[in-house]
């Protein structure tokens, strides 16, 4: 890729062709790998921070470390179960998205092993557009939410009924929405079922 294209891609926040090709090559090399391993590799390759947690106690410890290291002070978290996690680690949160939120703590619909993306819906981010979320996002999910590809995720969503406002995000940027102004920092806490 010539220098001009690299500069333009950096200025417009577009992934370089080399990055896309290396992600595709990595995906091809992992085609026979276990879904959880493949997802973890592709998610971290795209810039996400992957944390495997054997149980809720380990998830709480990891969540607390992320909050402290990243200096998160006020999180957006509307899910009552997740708010319980934040109460345990003594972190303030709001159930409505506010400009004072420096991070979000949410769940997700599915983890897509094919390309390391995370599928979100209104169940996870309410009526907010994913581009309005803070630049730091902590997502909690279970191993059972890993699917092989987008088609599998969509099939499961159709079977589950009324899920709307679907979007997906990856480690460095939103894939289905418009490019965000900043670089999103995604942390995933993957819990064993």
GULO-867125 format. One record per residue (C-alpha): x, y negated, z negated. Coordinates in steps of 0.5 Angstrom, whole numbers. Layout:
REM GULO-867125
<site><xx>X</xx><yy>Y</yy><zz>Z</zz></site>
...
This chain:
REM GULO-867125
<site><xx>0</xx><yy>0</yy><zz>0</zz></site>
<site><xx>3</xx><yy>-7</yy><zz>2</zz></site>
<site><xx>4</xx><yy>-12</yy><zz>-3</zz></site>
<site><xx>-2</xx><yy>-17</yy><zz>-1</zz></site>
<site><xx>-7</xx><yy>-11</yy><zz>-2</zz></site>
<site><xx>-4</xx><yy>-10</yy><zz>-9</zz></site>
<site><xx>-4</xx><yy>-17</yy><zz>-11</zz></site>
<site><xx>-12</xx><yy>-18</yy><zz>-8</zz></site>
<site><xx>-14</xx><yy>-11</yy><zz>-12</zz></site>
<site><xx>-11</xx><yy>-14</yy><zz>-18</zz></site>
<site><xx>-14</xx><yy>-20</yy><zz>-18</zz></site>
<site><xx>-21</xx><yy>-17</yy><zz>-16</zz></site>
<site><xx>-20</xx><yy>-12</yy><zz>-21</zz></site>
<site><xx>-21</xx><yy>-6</yy><zz>-16</zz></site>
<site><xx>-17</xx><yy>0</yy><zz>-17</zz></site>
<site><xx>-12</xx><yy>1</yy><zz>-12</zz></site>
<site><xx>-12</xx><yy>6</yy><zz>-7</zz></site>
<site><xx>-6</xx><yy>10</yy><zz>-10</zz></site>
<site><xx>-10</xx><yy>10</yy><zz>-17</zz></site>
<site><xx>-16</xx><yy>13</yy><zz>-13</zz></site>
<site><xx>-12</xx><yy>18</yy><zz>-9</zz></site>
<site><xx>-8</xx><yy>20</yy><zz>-16</zz></site>
<site><xx>-15</xx><yy>21</yy><zz>-19</zz></site>
<site><xx>-17</xx><yy>26</yy><zz>-13</zz></site>
<site><xx>-11</xx><yy>30</yy><zz>-13</zz></site>
<site><xx>-11</xx><yy>31</yy><zz>-21</zz></site>
<site><xx>-19</xx><yy>33</yy><zz>-20</zz></site>
<site><xx>-17</xx><yy>38</yy><zz>-15</zz></site>
<site><xx>-11</xx><yy>41</yy><zz>-19</zz></site>
<site><xx>-16</xx><yy>42</yy><zz>-25</zz></site>
<site><xx>-22</xx><yy>45</yy><zz>-20</zz></site>
<site><xx>-21</xx><yy>52</yy><zz>-24</zz></site>
<site><xx>-20</xx><yy>49</yy><zz>-31</zz></site>
<site><xx>-25</xx><yy>49</yy><zz>-37</zz></site>
<site><xx>-30</xx><yy>44</yy><zz>-36</zz></site>
<site><xx>-28</xx><yy>40</yy><zz>-43</zz></site>
<site><xx>-20</xx><yy>40</yy><zz>-41</zz></site>
<site><xx>-22</xx><yy>38</yy><zz>-34</zz></site>
<site><xx>-26</xx><yy>32</yy><zz>-37</zz></site>
<site><xx>-21</xx><yy>30</yy><zz>-42</zz></site>
<site><xx>-15</xx><yy>30</yy><zz>-37</zz></site>
<site><xx>-19</xx><yy>26</yy><zz>-32</zz></site>
<site><xx>-22</xx><yy>21</yy><zz>-37</zz></site>
<site><xx>-15</xx><yy>20</yy><zz>-40</zz></site>
<site><xx>-12</xx><yy>19</yy><zz>-33</zz></site>
<site><xx>-18</xx><yy>13</yy><zz>-32</zz></site>
<site><xx>-15</xx><yy>10</yy><zz>-38</zz></site>
<site><xx>-20</xx><yy>12</yy><zz>-43</zz></site>
<site><xx>-18</xx><yy>14</yy><zz>-50</zz></site>
<site><xx>-20</xx><yy>22</yy><zz>-52</zz></site>
<site><xx>-21</xx><yy>24</yy><zz>-59</zz></site>
<site><xx>-23</xx><yy>31</yy><zz>-60</zz></site>
<site><xx>-26</xx><yy>32</yy><zz>-67</zz></site>
<site><xx>-28</xx><yy>39</yy><zz>-70</zz></site>
<site><xx>-33</xx><yy>36</yy><zz>-75</zz></site>
<site><xx>-37</xx><yy>30</yy><zz>-77</zz></site>
<site><xx>-32</xx><yy>29</yy><zz>-83</zz></site>
<site><xx>-26</xx><yy>29</yy><zz>-77</zz></site>
<site><xx>-30</xx><yy>24</yy><zz>-73</zz></site>
<site><xx>-31</xx><yy>19</yy><zz>-79</zz></site>
<site><xx>-24</xx><yy>19</yy><zz>-80</zz></site>
<site><xx>-22</xx><yy>18</yy><zz>-73</zz></site>
<site><xx>-28</xx><yy>13</yy><zz>-72</zz></site>
<site><xx>-25</xx><yy>9</yy><zz>-78</zz></site>
<site><xx>-18</xx><yy>9</yy><zz>-76</zz></site>
<site><xx>-20</xx><yy>6</yy><zz>-69</zz></site>
<site><xx>-24</xx><yy>1</yy><zz>-72</zz></site>
<site><xx>-18</xx><yy>-1</yy><zz>-77</zz></site>
<site><xx>-13</xx><yy>-1</yy><zz>-71</zz></site>
<site><xx>-17</xx><yy>-5</yy><zz>-66</zz></site>
<site><xx>-19</xx><yy>-10</yy><zz>-71</zz></site>
<site><xx>-26</xx><yy>-9</yy><zz>-70</zz></site>
<site><xx>-31</xx><yy>-13</yy><zz>-75</zz></site>
<site><xx>-38</xx><yy>-13</yy><zz>-72</zz></site>
<site><xx>-41</xx><yy>-7</yy><zz>-68</zz></site>
<site><xx>-47</xx><yy>-7</yy><zz>-64</zz></site>
<site><xx>-50</xx><yy>0</yy><zz>-66</zz></site>
<site><xx>-58</xx><yy>1</yy><zz>-65</zz></site>
<site><xx>-58</xx><yy>8</yy><zz>-66</zz></site>
<site><xx>-60</xx><yy>10</yy><zz>-74</zz></site>
<site><xx>-56</xx><yy>16</yy><zz>-74</zz></site>
<site><xx>-50</xx><yy>13</yy><zz>-72</zz></site>
<site><xx>-51</xx><yy>7</yy><zz>-76</zz></site>
<site><xx>-50</xx><yy>12</yy><zz>-82</zz></site>
<site><xx>-43</xx><yy>13</yy><zz>-79</zz></site>
<site><xx>-42</xx><yy>6</yy><zz>-80</zz></site>
<site><xx>-45</xx><yy>5</yy><zz>-87</zz></site>
<site><xx>-40</xx><yy>11</yy><zz>-89</zz></site>
<site><xx>-34</xx><yy>7</yy><zz>-86</zz></site>
<site><xx>-36</xx><yy>1</yy><zz>-89</zz></site>
<site><xx>-37</xx><yy>-3</yy><zz>-82</zz></site>
<site><xx>-42</xx><yy>-9</yy><zz>-81</zz></site>
<site><xx>-46</xx><yy>-8</yy><zz>-75</zz></site>
<site><xx>-52</xx><yy>-11</yy><zz>-71</zz></site>
<site><xx>-58</xx><yy>-7</yy><zz>-68</zz></site>
<site><xx>-59</xx><yy>-12</yy><zz>-63</zz></site>
<site><xx>-53</xx><yy>-14</yy><zz>-58</zz></site>
<site><xx>-50</xx><yy>-21</yy><zz>-60</zz></site>
<site><xx>-44</xx><yy>-25</yy><zz>-58</zz></site>
<site><xx>-41</xx><yy>-24</yy><zz>-64</zz></site>
<site><xx>-40</xx><yy>-16</yy><zz>-63</zz></site>
<site><xx>-33</xx><yy>-15</yy><zz>-62</zz></site>
<site><xx>-35</xx><yy>-7</yy><zz>-60</zz></site>
<site><xx>-40</xx><yy>-2</yy><zz>-59</zz></site>
<site><xx>-42</xx><yy>4</yy><zz>-62</zz></site>
<site><xx>-46</xx><yy>9</yy><zz>-58</zz></site>
<site><xx>-48</xx><yy>16</yy><zz>-56</zz></site>
<site><xx>-49</xx><yy>18</yy><zz>-48</zz></site>
<site><xx>-53</xx><yy>23</yy><zz>-44</zz></site>
<site><xx>-47</xx><yy>27</yy><zz>-41</zz></site>
<site><xx>-40</xx><yy>27</yy><zz>-40</zz></site>
<site><xx>-38</xx><yy>29</yy><zz>-32</zz></site>
<site><xx>-32</xx><yy>33</yy><zz>-31</zz></site>
<site><xx>-32</xx><yy>32</yy><zz>-24</zz></site>
<site><xx>-29</xx><yy>25</yy><zz>-25</zz></site>
<site><xx>-28</xx><yy>24</yy><zz>-32</zz></site>
<site><xx>-34</xx><yy>19</yy><zz>-32</zz></site>
<site><xx>-39</xx><yy>18</yy><zz>-38</zz></site>
<site><xx>-47</xx><yy>17</yy><zz>-36</zz></site>
<site><xx>-51</xx><yy>12</yy><zz>-40</zz></site>
<site><xx>-58</xx><yy>11</yy><zz>-40</zz></site>
<site><xx>-63</xx><yy>6</yy><zz>-44</zz></site>
<site><xx>-63</xx><yy>11</yy><zz>-49</zz></site>
<site><xx>-56</xx><yy>9</yy><zz>-51</zz></site>
<site><xx>-56</xx><yy>2</yy><zz>-49</zz></site>
<site><xx>-63</xx><yy>0</yy><zz>-50</zz></site>
<site><xx>-65</xx><yy>-5</yy><zz>-44</zz></site>
<site><xx>-58</xx><yy>-8</yy><zz>-44</zz></site>
<site><xx>-54</xx><yy>-8</yy><zz>-37</zz></site>
<site><xx>-47</xx><yy>-4</yy><zz>-39</zz></site>
<site><xx>-43</xx><yy>-10</yy><zz>-36</zz></site>
<site><xx>-46</xx><yy>-14</yy><zz>-42</zz></site>
<site><xx>-43</xx><yy>-9</yy><zz>-47</zz></site>
<site><xx>-37</xx><yy>-11</yy><zz>-51</zz></site>
<site><xx>-30</xx><yy>-10</yy><zz>-48</zz></site>
<site><xx>-29</xx><yy>-4</yy><zz>-53</zz></site>
<site><xx>-34</xx><yy>1</yy><zz>-54</zz></site>
<site><xx>-34</xx><yy>8</yy><zz>-58</zz></site>
<site><xx>-38</xx><yy>13</yy><zz>-55</zz></site>
<site><xx>-40</xx><yy>20</yy><zz>-59</zz></site>
<site><xx>-42</xx><yy>26</yy><zz>-56</zz></site>
<site><xx>-42</xx><yy>33</yy><zz>-56</zz></site>
<site><xx>-38</xx><yy>39</yy><zz>-52</zz></site>
<site><xx>-45</xx><yy>41</yy><zz>-50</zz></site>
<site><xx>-46</xx><yy>35</yy><zz>-46</zz></site>
<site><xx>-40</xx><yy>36</yy><zz>-41</zz></site>
<site><xx>-43</xx><yy>38</yy><zz>-34</zz></site>
<site><xx>-39</xx><yy>40</yy><zz>-28</zz></site>
<site><xx>-42</xx><yy>34</yy><zz>-24</zz></site>
<site><xx>-47</xx><yy>28</yy><zz>-22</zz></site>
<site><xx>-52</xx><yy>33</yy><zz>-19</zz></site>
<site><xx>-52</xx><yy>38</yy><zz>-26</zz></site>
<site><xx>-53</xx><yy>31</yy><zz>-30</zz></site>
<site><xx>-58</xx><yy>29</yy><zz>-25</zz></site>
<site><xx>-62</xx><yy>36</yy><zz>-25</zz></site>
<site><xx>-62</xx><yy>36</yy><zz>-33</zz></site>
<site><xx>-64</xx><yy>29</yy><zz>-33</zz></site>
<site><xx>-70</xx><yy>30</yy><zz>-29</zz></site>
<site><xx>-72</xx><yy>36</yy><zz>-33</zz></site>
<site><xx>-72</xx><yy>32</yy><zz>-39</zz></site>
<site><xx>-77</xx><yy>27</yy><zz>-37</zz></site>
<site><xx>-77</xx><yy>20</yy><zz>-37</zz></site>
<site><xx>-70</xx><yy>17</yy><zz>-38</zz></site>
<site><xx>-69</xx><yy>11</yy><zz>-34</zz></site>
<site><xx>-63</xx><yy>5</yy><zz>-33</zz></site>
<site><xx>-58</xx><yy>10</yy><zz>-31</zz></site>
<site><xx>-51</xx><yy>8</yy><zz>-31</zz></site>
<site><xx>-44</xx><yy>11</yy><zz>-32</zz></site>
<site><xx>-37</xx><yy>8</yy><zz>-34</zz></site>
<site><xx>-30</xx><yy>11</yy><zz>-34</zz></site>
<site><xx>-24</xx><yy>9</yy><zz>-38</zz></site>
<site><xx>-22</xx><yy>3</yy><zz>-35</zz></site>
<site><xx>-29</xx><yy>0</yy><zz>-31</zz></site>
<site><xx>-36</xx><yy>1</yy><zz>-30</zz></site>
<site><xx>-37</xx><yy>6</yy><zz>-23</zz></site>
<site><xx>-44</xx><yy>4</yy><zz>-22</zz></site>
<site><xx>-45</xx><yy>-3</yy><zz>-24</zz></site>
<site><xx>-41</xx><yy>-9</yy><zz>-22</zz></site>
<site><xx>-34</xx><yy>-10</yy><zz>-24</zz></site>
<site><xx>-34</xx><yy>-13</yy><zz>-31</zz></site>
<site><xx>-29</xx><yy>-19</yy><zz>-32</zz></site>
<site><xx>-25</xx><yy>-16</yy><zz>-37</zz></site>
<site><xx>-22</xx><yy>-9</yy><zz>-38</zz></site>
<site><xx>-26</xx><yy>-4</yy><zz>-42</zz></site>
<site><xx>-23</xx><yy>0</yy><zz>-47</zz></site>
<site><xx>-27</xx><yy>6</yy><zz>-48</zz></site>
<site><xx>-26</xx><yy>11</yy><zz>-54</zz></site>
<site><xx>-29</xx><yy>18</yy><zz>-54</zz></site>
<site><xx>-30</xx><yy>22</yy><zz>-60</zz></site>
<site><xx>-32</xx><yy>29</yy><zz>-58</zz></site>
<site><xx>-35</xx><yy>33</yy><zz>-63</zz></site>
<site><xx>-36</xx><yy>41</yy><zz>-63</zz></site>
<site><xx>-43</xx><yy>43</yy><zz>-63</zz></site>
